[in-house]
Amino acid sequence: MPIFEYHCNACKTNFEVLQRTNDTKKPLKCPNCGTQDTKKRFSAFAALGTEKETVKDSAT
């Protein structure tokens, strides 16, 4: 399951949630204040592996 980042519009807290992709449209409660006034944030992703492996894979 991927980790999604959210922002609470009420208390301005950023938090992460481990959830299924299908569940991302359900309202989420802020762990800090409990409101459902939250918004999904865009976040960077991580690529695993070394630079050497990445170069090798892209050359083939």
N, C-alpha and C positions, 0 to 999 in steps of 0.2 A: 504494500500500500504506500502511496506517495504521501509526502508531508506538504500540506498547503499552508500558506501564510495568510493571516487575516488582520484587519485593523478595526478596532472598535471606535465608532464615530462619537460615542458618548464620553468615554474616559480617555480616548486617544492611546489606548494600549495596543501594541502589536503582539500577536501570539501565533503559534503554530499548532496545527492539528493533523494527526495521522488519520487519514480517512480514505475510504474508497472513492474512486472517481465518480461513481454514480451518486454519491451522497453530497456532492459539492453544491447542489442547488437547494438543499434543506437549510432552514434558518439555523444559525449557530449562536450559542450563548457565549458572551465574553466571560472568560474565567476570572476576570478582575471585578467587574461590576454586575454581571448577570444579564445585561440587556441583550436583545437580539439585533441591535442596530450595528451590525458588523458588515464588513465588505472584504471580499477576497482581494489580496494584493498580488501583483505580478512579482515573481521572484526569479532569481537566476537558478540554473540547474548545475549539478555537479557531474563531471565526466570522470569515470574511473579508469585507471591505467596510467602508464608512464608516457612521457613524450616520445620515447623511442618506439613504443608499441603503436602509438597514434600515427606516427610518420610511416611506419612499416605498413599498417593497415590501409592508409590512404594511397600508397604507392601501388597496391595490388588491384 
